[in-house]
């Protein structure tokens, strides 16, 4: 016999006067996990990684739809690649090119927003930084306290062997990650 049934058999009662050890449809309130934000419902920030590839544009569009439906801020991030040793000699030219790509992506985002402005609105921000794409997106997701990260599937063959940015974000396990084909 268990202690609960022993207590019930002995005539013990709980605070409400019911036999001890019995449940009457009432359950103790679950304690909120540490770091839980009371009074919030749904995501506040959705981070989308954009590098100009078709899959990253689809991921950004998907993230924009999520942000619109949830009333969240959409943070679109382009992480400008770091110069490798082979391209270090071309330094300024490559750095200038990556900044041009960032400017073109921002212009394309503004154009897309203008086209759909009358249909729906999303509060969005464009962020850019230099570095490794995984490290940059992870850093931004942490700084923004992103509730979700959305990226496109890698279009590079080598990533099937060494792991894509998407796979690395999922393995980090710090945010919900959606990978859009």
C-alpha positions in Angstrom: 0.0 0.0 0.0 1.1 3.5 -0.7 1.4 6.3 1.9 -1.6 8.1 0.2 -3.9 5.2 0.6 -2.7 4.6 4.2 -3.5 8.3 5.0 -7.0 8.0 3.4 -7.7 4.7 5.3 -6.6 6.4 8.5 -9.2 9.1 8.1 -6.8 11.9 7.3 -8.2 14.9 5.5 -6.7 17.7 3.3 -7.2 21.5 3.7 -10.6 21.3 2.0 -11.9 18.6 4.3 -11.6 15.8 1.6 -10.0 12.5 2.3 -6.2 12.9 1.9 -4.6 11.4 -1.2 -7.7 11.8 -3.4 -7.9 14.1 -6.4 -11.1 15.9 -7.1 -10.5 17.5 -10.5 -8.2 20.1 -8.9 -4.5 20.3 -9.8 -1.8 22.5 -8.4 -0.9 25.4 -10.6 2.2 24.8 -12.6 5.1 27.1 -11.8 6.3 29.3 -14.7 9.8 28.3 -15.9 12.6 30.7 -15.0 12.9 33.5 -17.5 9.2 33.2 -18.5 7.7 36.6 -19.4 4.3 37.0 -17.8 1.6 38.8 -19.9 3.0 38.0 -23.3 1.4 35.8 -25.9 3.1 35.0 -29.1 6.5 36.1 -30.6 7.8 39.6 -30.3 10.7 39.3 -32.7 11.2 37.0 -35.6 14.7 37.0 -37.2 15.1 36.1 -40.9 18.5 35.5 -42.5 18.8 37.0 -46.0 21.8 36.5 -48.3 20.2 37.2 -51.6 19.6 33.5 -52.6 16.2 32.4 -53.7 15.7 30.2 -50.6 16.6 33.2 -48.3 14.1 35.4 -50.1 11.4 32.7 -49.6 12.5 32.4 -45.9 12.2 36.2 -45.5 8.7 36.2 -47.1 7.6 33.4 -44.8 9.0 35.2 -41.8 7.2 38.4 -42.9 3.9 36.5 -43.0 4.6 35.1 -39.5 5.4 38.5 -38.2 2.3 40.0 -39.7 0.0 37.4 -38.3 1.6 37.5 -34.9 2.0 41.2 -34.6 5.8 40.7 -34.2 8.7 42.8 -35.3 10.6 41.3 -38.3 14.3 41.6 -38.1 16.0 40.8 -41.5 19.7 40.2 -41.2 22.4 40.0 -43.8 25.8 38.9 -42.5 28.5 40.1 -44.8 31.1 37.4 -45.2 34.6 37.8 -43.7 37.4 37.9 -46.1 39.3 34.7 -46.5 43.1 34.6 -46.8 42.9 34.2 -50.6 40.8 37.3 -51.0 42.6 39.4 -48.3 44.7 40.9 -51.1 41.6 42.3 -52.7 40.5 43.6 -49.3 38.8 46.9 -50.0 37.2 45.8 -53.2 35.6 42.7 -51.6 34.5 44.7 -48.6 33.0 47.3 -50.9 31.2 44.6 -52.8 29.6 43.0 -49.7 28.4 46.5 -48.6 26.9 46.9 -52.1 25.1 43.6 -51.7 23.7 44.8 -48.3 22.5 48.1 -49.9 20.8 46.1 -52.8 19.1 43.8 -50.3 17.8 46.8 -48.4 16.5 48.5 -51.5 14.8 45.3 -52.6 13.1 44.9 -49.2 11.9 48.5 -49.3 10.5 48.0 -52.8 8.7 44.8 -51.7 7.2 46.7 -48.7 6.1 49.5 -51.0 4.3 47.0 -53.3 2.3 45.4 -50.4 1.9 48.5 -48.2 -1.9 48.8 -49.0 -2.5 45.1 -48.3 -0.6 44.6 -45.0 2.0 46.2 -42.8 4.9 44.6 -40.9 7.2 46.5 -38.5 10.6 45.5 -39.8 14.3 46.3 -39.4 17.2 45.5 -41.6 20.4 44.6 -39.9 23.8 43.9 -41.3 27.1 43.0 -39.8 30.4 41.4 -40.9 31.3 37.9 -39.9 30.5 34.2 -40.2 26.8 33.8 -41.1 26.1 31.3 -38.3 27.9 33.3 -35.6 26.3 36.6 -36.8 22.8 35.2 -36.9 23.3 33.6 -33.5 24.6 36.8 -32.0 21.7 38.9 -33.4 19.1 36.3 -32.2 20.6 36.5 -28.7 20.8 40.3 -28.7 17.3 40.8 -30.1 15.9 38.0 -27.9 14.4 36.6 -31.0 11.5 34.2 -30.5 12.1 32.5 -33.8 14.8 32.3 -36.5 13.9 31.7 -40.1 16.5 30.8 -42.7 16.5 29.3 -46.2 17.9 25.9 -47.0 21.5 26.0 -48.2 22.0 26.0 -51.9 25.7 25.0 -51.6 26.7 21.4 -52.2 29.5 21.4 -49.6 27.1 22.1 -46.8 25.7 18.6 -47.0 29.1 17.5 -45.6 30.2 20.2 -43.2 26.8 21.5 -42.2 24.8 24.5 -43.2 24.0 27.6 -41.3 20.5 26.2 -40.8 21.7 22.9 -39.4 24.1 24.7 -37.0 21.3 27.0 -35.8 19.1 24.0 -35.1 21.8 22.2 -33.3 22.5 25.2 -31.1 19.0 24.6 -29.6 18.6 28.2 -28.4 15.7 29.3 -30.5 13.0 27.7 -32.6 14.4 27.5 -36.2 12.4 27.2 -39.3 14.2 26.2 -42.5 12.4 27.2 -45.7 13.1 25.2 -48.9 
